[in-house]
Amino acid sequence: MIIKIRELEKLIGMSESTIRREIDDGNFPHSVSISKRLVGWRIKDIEAWEANLI
């Protein structure tokens, strides 16, 4: 399953700018293309990232 940025913000409690900064720093899963202008994140990638935080 893929979620969009607004859902991701709610799920992990981070703002879009913080998520983008974490991606740029290499500390967050990269997005995947849904269409030409739309990206999302795989739930399994987010869950794996969260599991590695603990």
FIVO-937260 format. One record per atom (N, C-alpha, C, CB): atom name; x, y, z; residue number from 1; residue in three letters. Coordinates in Angstrom, 1 decimal, padded with zeros to 4 digits, always signed. Each point is the difference from the previous one (the first is absolute). Glycine has a CB too. Layout:
REM FIVO-937260
  site      px      py      pz  pos  code
    CA       X       Y       Z  NUM   Ala
...
END
This chain:
REM FIVO-937260
  site      px      py      pz  pos  code
     N  +000.8  -001.2  +000.0    1   Met
    CA  -000.8  +001.2  +000.0    1   Met
     C  +000.9  +001.2  +000.0    1   Met
    CB  -001.9  -001.2  +001.2    1   Met
     N  +001.5  +002.3  -001.9    2   Ile
    CA  +000.7  +001.2  -000.1    2   Ile
     C  -000.8  +001.1  +000.6    2   Ile
    CB  +001.2  -000.8  -002.1    2   Ile
     N  -000.6  +001.7  +002.9    3   Ile
    CA  -000.7  +001.2  +000.6    3   Ile
     C  +000.6  +001.3  -000.5    3   Ile
    CB  -000.6  -001.4  +002.0    3   Ile
     N  -000.2  +002.4  -002.1    4   Lys
    CA  +000.5  +001.3  -000.4    4   Lys
     C  +000.5  +000.8  +001.2    4   Lys
    CB  -001.7  +000.0  -001.9    4   Lys
     N  +002.3  +001.1  +001.6    5   Ile
    CA  +000.7  +000.8  +001.0    5   Ile
     C  -000.9  +000.4  +001.2    5   Ile
    CB  +001.5  +000.8  -001.9    5   Ile
     N  -002.7  -000.4  +001.6    6   Arg
    CA  -000.8  +000.5  +001.1    6   Arg
     C  -000.3  -001.2  +001.0    6   Arg
    CB  -001.1  +001.8  -001.5    6   Arg
     N  +000.8  -003.0  +000.9    7   Glu
    CA  -000.2  -001.1  +000.9    7   Glu
     C  +001.3  -000.4  +000.7    7   Glu
    CB  -001.8  -000.8  -001.6    7   Glu
     N  +002.9  +000.9  +000.9    8   Leu
    CA  +001.3  -000.3  +000.7    8   Leu
     C  +000.3  +000.9  +001.1    8   Leu
    CB  +000.8  -000.8  -002.2    8   Leu
     N  -001.1  +002.1  +002.1    9   Glu
    CA  +000.2  +001.0  +001.0    9   Glu
     C  -000.8  -000.4  +001.3    9   Glu
    CB  +000.4  +001.8  -001.7    9   Glu
     N  -001.6  -002.2  +001.5   10   Lys
    CA  -000.9  -000.4  +001.1   10   Lys
     C  +000.5  -001.3  +000.7   10   Lys
    CB  -001.9  +001.1  -001.1   10   Lys
     N  +002.4  -002.0  +000.2   11   Leu
    CA  +000.4  -001.3  +000.5   11   Leu
     C  +001.2  +000.1  +000.9   11   Leu
    CB  -000.9  -001.0  -002.1   11   Leu
     N  +001.9  +001.8  +001.7   12   Ile
    CA  +001.3  +000.0  +000.7   12   Ile
     C  +000.2  +001.3  +000.9   12   Ile
    CB  +000.9  -001.4  -001.9   12   Ile
     N  -001.9  +002.3  +001.7   13   Gly
    CA  +000.1  +001.2  +000.8   13   Gly
     C  +001.1  +001.0  -000.3   13   Gly
    CB  -000.9  -001.4  +001.8   13   Gly
     N  +001.3  +001.4  -003.1   14   Met
    CA  +001.0  +001.0  -000.5   14   Met
     C  -000.6  +000.9  -001.1   14   Met
    CB  +001.8  -001.7  +000.5   14   Met
     N  -001.3  +002.9  -000.6   15   Ser
    CA  -000.5  +000.9  -001.1   15   Ser
     C  +000.6  -000.4  -001.3   15   Ser
    CB  -000.3  +001.8  +001.7   15   Ser
     N  -000.2  -001.3  -002.8   16   Glu
    CA  +000.5  -000.3  -001.3   16   Glu
     C  +001.5  +000.5  -000.1   16   Glu
    CB  -002.3  +000.1  -001.0   16   Glu
     N  +002.5  +001.1  +001.5   17   Ser
    CA  +001.4  +000.5  -000.1   17   Ser
     C  +001.0  -000.9  +000.8   17   Ser
    CB  -000.9  +002.3  -000.3   17   Ser
     N  +000.5  -002.8  +001.4   18   Thr
    CA  +000.9  -000.9  +000.8   18   Thr
     C  +000.2  -001.3  -000.8   18   Thr
    CB  -000.8  +001.1  +002.2   18   Thr
     N  -000.2  -001.6  -002.7   19   Ile
    CA  +000.1  -001.2  -000.8   19   Ile
     C  +000.9  +000.2  -001.2   19   Ile
    CB  -002.3  -000.7  +000.7   19   Ile
     N  +002.2  +001.8  -001.4   20   Arg
    CA  +000.9  +000.3  -001.2   20   Arg
     C  +001.4  +000.1  +000.5   20   Arg
    CB  -001.9  +001.2  -001.2   20   Arg
     N  +002.1  -000.5  +002.3   21   Arg
    CA  +001.4  +000.2  +000.5   21   Arg
     C  +000.6  -001.4  +000.4   21   Arg
    CB  -000.6  +002.3  +000.9   21   Arg
     N  -000.2  -003.2  -000.3   22   Glu
    CA  +000.5  -001.3  +000.4   22   Glu
     C  +000.3  -000.8  -001.3   22   Glu
    CB  -001.4  +000.1  +002.1   22   Glu
     N  +000.6  +000.0  -003.1   23   Ile
    CA  +000.3  -000.7  -001.3   23   Ile
     C  +001.3  +000.6  -000.5   23   Ile
    CB  -002.4  -000.3  -000.5   23   Ile
     N  +002.6  +001.6  +000.4   24   Asp
    CA  +001.2  +000.6  -000.5   24   Asp
     C  +001.3  -000.4  +000.8   24   Asp
    CB  -001.4  +001.9  -000.8   24   Asp
     N  +001.2  -002.1  +002.1   25   Asp
    CA  +001.1  -000.5  +000.9   25   Asp
     C  +000.3  -001.5  -000.1   25   Asp
    CB  -000.6  +001.9  +001.5   25   Asp
     N  -000.3  -002.6  -002.2   26   Gly
    CA  +000.1  -001.5  -000.2   26   Gly
     C  -000.5  -000.7  +001.2   26   Gly
    CB  +002.0  +000.4  -001.4   26   Gly
     N  -002.9  +000.2  +002.2   27   Asn
    CA  -000.5  -000.7  +001.2   27   Asn
     C  -001.4  -000.4  -000.1   27   Asn
    CB  +001.6  +001.4  +001.3   27   Asn
     N  -002.2  -001.4  -002.5   28   Phe
    CA  -001.4  -000.3  -000.2   28   Phe
     C  -000.2  -000.7  -001.3   28   Phe
    CB  -000.6  +002.0  +001.4   28   Phe
     N  -000.3  -002.9  -001.5   29   Pro
    CA  -000.3  -000.7  -001.2   29   Pro
     C  -000.4  +000.9  -001.1   29   Pro
    CB  -000.7  -002.0  +001.3   29   Pro
     N  +001.2  +001.8  -002.5   30   His
    CA  -000.3  +000.8  -001.2   30   His
     C  -001.4  -000.3  -000.4   30   His
    CB  +002.4  +000.1  -000.7   30   His
     N  -003.0  +000.9  +000.0   31   Ser
    CA  -001.4  -000.1  -000.5   31   Ser
     C  +000.1  -000.8  -001.3   31   Ser
    CB  -000.7  +002.2  +001.0   31   Ser
     N  -000.5  -002.7  -001.4   32   Val
    CA  -000.2  -000.7  -001.3   32   Val
     C  -001.0  +000.8  -000.8   32   Val
    CB  +000.5  -002.3  +001.1   32   Val
     N  -000.3  +002.2  -002.4   33   Ser
    CA  -000.9  +000.7  -001.0   33   Ser
     C  -001.3  -000.7  -000.1   33   Ser
    CB  +002.0  +000.9  -001.2   33   Ser
     N  -003.1  -000.2  +001.4   34   Ile
    CA  -001.3  -000.5  -000.2   34   Ile
     C  -000.5  +000.4  -001.4   34   Ile
    CB  -000.5  +000.1  +002.5   34   Ile
     N  +000.8  +001.1  -002.9   35   Ser
    CA  -000.3  +000.5  -001.3   35   Ser
     C  +001.1  +001.1  -000.3   35   Ser
    CB  -002.5  -000.5  +000.1   35   Ser
     N  +002.4  +001.2  -001.2   36   Lys
    CA  +001.0  +001.0  -000.4   36   Lys
     C  +000.2  +001.1  +001.1   36   Lys
    CB  -000.7  -000.4  -002.4   36   Lys
     N  -000.4  +000.8  +003.0   37   Arg
    CA  +000.1  +001.1  +001.0   37   Arg
     C  -000.3  -000.4  +001.4   37   Arg
    CB  -000.6  +001.5  -001.8   37   Arg
     N  +000.4  -002.8  +002.1   38   Leu
    CA  -000.4  -000.5  +001.3   38   Leu
     C  +001.0  -001.1  +000.5   38   Leu
    CB  -002.4  +000.6  -000.5   38   Leu
     N  +002.8  -000.4  +001.8   39   Val
    CA  +000.9  -001.0  +000.6   39   Val
     C  -000.7  -000.5  +001.3   39   Val
    CB  +002.1  +001.1  -001.0   39   Val
     N  -001.6  -002.2  +001.5   40   Gly
    CA  -000.5  -000.6  +001.2   40   Gly
     C  +001.1  -000.8  +000.6   40   Gly
    CB  -002.4  +000.0  -000.8   40   Gly
     N  +002.1  -000.6  +002.0   41   Trp
    CA  +000.9  -000.8  +000.7   41   Trp
     C  -000.7  -001.4  +000.3   41   Trp
    CB  +001.1  +002.0  +001.0   41   Trp
     N  -000.3  -003.0  -001.2   42   Arg
    CA  -000.4  -001.4  +000.3   42   Arg
     C  -000.1  -000.1  +001.6   42   Arg
    CB  +001.0  -001.0  -002.2   42   Arg
     N  -002.2  +000.5  +002.6   43   Ile
    CA  -000.2  -000.3  +001.4   43   Ile
     C  +001.1  -000.9  +000.6   43   Ile
    CB  -002.5  +000.3  -000.3   43   Ile
     N  +002.9  -001.3  -000.4   44   Lys
    CA  +001.0  -001.0  +000.5   44   Lys
     C  +001.3  +000.7  +000.2   44   Lys
    CB  -001.2  -001.8  -001.2   44   Lys
     N  +001.6  +002.8  +000.3   45   Asp
    CA  +001.2  +000.8  +000.2   45   Asp
     C  +000.0  +000.9  +001.2   45   Asp
    CB  +000.3  -000.1  -002.5   45   Asp
     N  -001.5  +000.7  +002.8   46   Ile
    CA  -000.2  +000.8  +001.1   46   Ile
     C  +000.1  -000.8  +001.3   46   Ile
    CB  -001.4  +001.6  -001.3   46   Ile
     N  +000.7  -002.8  +001.3   47   Glu
    CA  +000.0  -000.9  +001.2   47   Glu
     C  +001.5  -000.4  +000.3   47   Glu
    CB  -002.4  -000.8  -000.6   47   Glu
     N  +003.1  +000.4  -000.4   48   Ala
    CA  +001.4  -000.4  +000.1   48   Ala
     C  +000.9  +001.1  +000.6   48   Ala
    CB  -000.3  -001.6  -001.9   48   Ala
     N  +000.0  +002.8  +001.4   49   Trp
    CA  +000.8  +001.2  +000.5   49   Trp
     C  -000.4  +000.3  +001.5   49   Trp
    CB  +000.0  +001.0  -002.4   49   Trp
     N  -001.2  -001.1  +002.7   50   Glu
    CA  -000.5  +000.2  +001.4   50   Glu
     C  +000.6  -001.1  +000.9   50   Glu
    CB  -002.1  +001.0  -000.8   50   Glu
     N  +002.2  -002.2  +000.3   51   Ala
    CA  +000.6  -001.1  +000.9   51   Ala
     C  +001.5  +000.2  +000.2   51   Ala
    CB  -001.7  -001.6  -001.0   51   Ala
     N  +002.3  +002.2  +000.1   52   Asn
    CA  +001.5  +000.3  +000.2   52   Asn
     C  +000.2  +001.2  +000.9   52   Asn
    CB  +000.4  -000.9  -002.2   52   Asn
     N  -001.4  +001.7  +002.5   53   Leu
    CA  +000.2  +001.1  +000.9   53   Leu
     C  +000.1  -000.4  +001.5   53   Leu
    CB  -001.3  +001.4  -001.6   53   Leu
     N  +000.8  -002.5  +001.9   54   Ile
    CA  -000.1  -000.5  +001.4   54   Ile
     C  +001.3  -000.7  +000.4   54   Ile
    CB  -002.4  -000.3  -000.2   54   Ile
END
